[in-house]
Amino acid sequence: MIGGGPDVFIVTAQNSAQTRIANAISESGTTEGEDDDDDDDTIGITVGEQAIDYPREYVLIRSEALRALGDLSSGVLPSERWEVTGDA
């Protein structure tokens, strides 16, 4: 699943057995041009037409989201860019 846009995104994947979830992690830890008045660990983003405060580590800029999609396409999820939970 990819959500958000047009400038910031979240990318989450799940295996077919629904026992493993992978969340793409921001490499920069910050988002360019995003209003962050709260100065905390969340960023307001709209995903699926619903506004939510996402943890900063999961909010990706466009280049990071494209890289995450490439990772998914290759089947290789580097640990520095992905948080994987659940059984393989």
Summary of the structure (lengths in Angstrom):
residues: 88
radius of gyration: 12.9
end to end distance: 18.7
largest distance: 39.8
contacts: 219
relative contact order: 0.29
helix: 18%
strand: 39%
